[in-house]
Amino acid sequence: MRRLVQRAGVCACVSTFLLTVAPAAAVSQRRVTFAVSGSGKAFWKLDSKSDTGRLSLRYRWHGTIGFDVPRARLRDPRHRGLTVAHATTLSASWSGTYRGRRSGVLTTCTYSGSKVRAAVVARIAAGRSKGTLELTFHPRTGNGFFRDRGGRARVRCGSGKVAQSAPLHFAPSWFFRDNLQDHGRLTSQNAVLVLPGTLLPRGSATISFPLERGSNDSVALGHLGWNNRGTTSVQTH
């Protein structure tokens, strides 16, 4: 009988301990919601003796992510050691055109997407630069971010010998960017938004993302120029 009483006492203590720890773990974190939206316009051109090309694309996207952030990281002004990930879905729409001539052959294409979704893993972490946060998106499939063609995404090409399965530049699967790398990682698999650290636990900010501008004169290719400027707004609460 004594052993039964002792066992019952141990079970009661364990149950009490578990009930005490669970609320404590919940209290040690705070849910911070990030509402992110962006829009932009991208333009690319080529002029050479044999080839000419023009591509323009307008795009917009948005998403909402909830992060359970440790309160200790929120109290730290530099948010040292912060890294929290959460799966979410982004949505984007776009429209664009391409017109190119090669060896006298004209090719025209149009691009469109309406509420195309991208399944991603979002991660918020302390930034590599002082006073910053980094919000990173990584697609959950191996095909990049938003699909370029199929479903709500369309590519239509008229006359010309070359058919396109995606915009030649600033593809939705690359998050509307043309650079090969983003912070040292492949652009089609990584998008990094550098944000002010004051967004935690509550705030708002507007940054330039994407931001790609440049030109190049080549004997082989001719004159190349590109300008891709997006504006992204972030609100947290």
C-alpha positions in Angstrom: 0.0 0.0 0.0 2.9 2.4 0.8 4.4 1.8 -2.6 1.1 2.6 -4.3 0.8 5.8 -2.3 4.4 6.8 -3.2 3.8 6.0 -6.9 0.6 8.1 -6.9 2.5 10.9 -5.3 5.2 10.8 -7.9 2.6 10.8 -10.8 0.9 13.8 -9.2 4.2 15.7 -9.0 5.1 14.9 -12.6 1.6 16.0 -13.8 1.9 19.2 -11.8 5.4 19.9 -13.2 4.2 19.4 -16.8 1.3 21.7 -16.3 3.6 24.3 -14.9 6.2 24.1 -17.6 3.8 24.3 -20.6 2.4 27.7 -19.8 6.0 28.9 -18.9 7.2 27.9 -22.3 4.4 29.8 -24.0 5.0 32.9 -21.8 8.7 32.9 -22.9 7.7 33.6 -26.5 5.7 36.3 -28.2 3.9 36.0 -31.6 5.1 38.8 -33.9 3.3 39.0 -37.3 5.0 40.4 -40.4 2.8 41.8 -43.1 5.0 42.1 -46.2 4.0 43.6 -49.6 6.0 44.7 -52.6 5.7 46.0 -56.1 8.1 47.0 -58.9 8.9 47.5 -62.5 11.8 45.9 -64.4 13.2 46.8 -67.8 15.9 45.1 -69.9 17.2 46.1 -73.4 19.8 44.9 -75.9 21.0 46.8 -79.0 23.6 45.3 -81.3 24.2 45.1 -85.1 22.3 41.8 -85.5 20.0 41.7 -82.4 17.6 44.0 -80.6 15.5 43.2 -77.6 13.2 44.9 -75.1 11.6 43.3 -72.0 9.4 45.0 -69.4 7.7 43.5 -66.4 5.4 44.9 -63.7 4.9 42.8 -60.5 3.4 42.9 -57.1 3.5 40.3 -54.2 2.4 40.0 -50.6 2.4 37.6 -47.6 1.8 37.4 -43.9 4.1 35.5 -41.5 3.8 34.8 -37.8 7.0 34.2 -35.8 7.1 33.0 -32.2 10.0 35.1 -31.0 11.7 34.4 -27.7 11.0 37.4 -25.4 14.7 37.5 -24.4 15.6 38.2 -28.0 12.9 41.0 -28.2 14.3 42.7 -25.1 17.8 42.7 -26.5 18.1 45.9 -28.8 20.5 44.0 -31.1 18.4 40.8 -31.1 21.6 38.7 -30.8 21.1 35.0 -31.4 17.7 35.5 -33.0 16.7 33.0 -35.6 13.1 31.8 -36.1 11.6 30.0 -39.1 8.0 29.5 -40.2 6.4 28.0 -43.3 4.1 30.3 -45.2 2.6 31.1 -48.6 3.3 34.2 -50.7 1.1 35.4 -53.5 2.1 37.4 -56.6 0.7 38.9 -59.8 2.5 40.3 -62.9 2.3 41.4 -66.5 5.0 42.0 -69.1 6.0 42.0 -72.7 9.0 41.0 -74.8 9.9 42.1 -78.3 13.1 41.0 -80.0 14.6 40.8 -83.4 17.4 38.5 -84.4 18.8 38.2 -87.9 15.6 39.9 -89.2 13.2 37.5 -87.3 10.8 39.2 -84.9 9.7 37.5 -81.7 7.0 38.9 -79.4 5.8 37.5 -76.1 3.5 38.5 -73.3 3.7 37.3 -69.7 1.0 37.3 -67.0 0.2 35.9 -63.6 -2.7 36.4 -61.3 -2.6 35.4 -57.6 0.1 32.8 -58.2 1.2 31.2 -54.9 4.6 30.2 -53.7 5.2 27.9 -50.7 8.2 29.2 -48.8 10.0 28.9 -45.5 10.5 32.3 -44.0 13.2 33.0 -41.5 13.8 36.1 -39.3 17.2 36.5 -37.9 19.6 39.1 -36.5 21.3 40.8 -39.4 24.9 40.6 -40.2 25.1 44.4 -40.1 24.6 46.2 -36.8 21.0 47.3 -36.1 19.5 45.1 -38.8 17.3 42.1 -39.2 17.2 39.7 -42.2 14.0 38.3 -43.4 14.8 35.4 -45.7 12.5 33.4 -48.1 13.4 30.0 -49.3 11.1 28.0 -51.7 9.9 24.7 -50.4 10.2 23.1 -53.9 13.1 22.9 -56.2 11.5 24.9 -58.9 12.1 28.4 -57.5 9.5 30.8 -56.1 6.5 31.6 -58.2 5.8 29.3 -61.2 6.7 31.0 -64.5 4.1 29.1 -66.6 1.1 26.9 -65.9 -2.1 27.4 -63.9 -2.5 31.1 -63.3 0.8 31.9 -64.9 0.9 32.3 -68.7 3.5 32.9 -71.4 2.3 33.6 -74.9 4.6 34.1 -77.9 3.6 35.1 -81.4 5.8 35.1 -84.5 9.4 33.9 -84.2 11.3 30.6 -84.0 12.1 30.6 -80.3 9.3 29.7 -77.8 9.7 30.8 -74.2 8.7 28.9 -71.1 9.4 31.9 -68.8 10.4 35.6 -69.1 14.0 35.8 -70.3 14.8 38.2 -67.4 13.2 38.9 -64.0 11.4 35.6 -63.9 8.8 35.0 -61.2 10.6 31.8 -60.2 13.6 34.0 -59.4 11.4 36.4 -57.4 11.5 38.9 -60.2 15.2 39.3 -60.2 18.0 38.8 -62.7 21.2 38.6 -60.7 22.6 35.1 -60.2 23.3 35.5 -56.5 21.6 37.0 -53.5 24.0 37.4 -50.5 26.2 34.6 -51.9 23.4 32.1 -52.6 21.5 31.2 -55.8 18.8 33.8 -56.4 16.2 31.2 -57.5 16.5 29.6 -54.0 17.1 32.6 -51.8 15.6 36.1 -51.2 17.0 38.3 -48.4 15.3 41.4 -47.2 17.5 43.5 -44.9 15.3 45.4 -42.4 15.9 47.8 -39.6 16.1 46.1 -36.1 13.5 48.5 -34.8 10.8 46.5 -36.5 10.7 44.2 -33.4 8.4 43.9 -31.6 6.3 46.5 -33.5 7.0 48.9 -36.3 7.0 49.6 -40.0 9.6 50.1 -42.7 9.9 50.5 -46.5 13.0 49.3 -48.3 14.1 49.0 -52.0 13.8 45.3 -53.0 14.7 44.2 -55.5 17.2 46.8 -56.7 19.2 45.9 -59.9 20.6 48.6 -62.2 23.4 48.6 -64.7 24.7 48.6 -68.3 27.4 46.9 -70.3 28.9 47.5 -73.7 30.3 44.4 -75.3 31.8 43.9 -78.8 30.3 40.5 -78.9 26.8 41.2 -77.4 26.3 44.9 -78.1 24.8 47.4 -75.6 23.0 45.9 -72.6 21.0 47.8 -70.0 18.7 46.8 -67.2 16.8 48.6 -64.4 14.8 46.7 -61.8 13.5 48.7 -58.9 11.0 47.4 -56.4 9.6 48.9 -53.2 8.8 46.6 -50.3 6.8 47.6 -47.2 6.9 45.7 -43.9 4.6 46.1 -40.9 5.0 44.2 -37.6 2.7 43.8 -34.6 
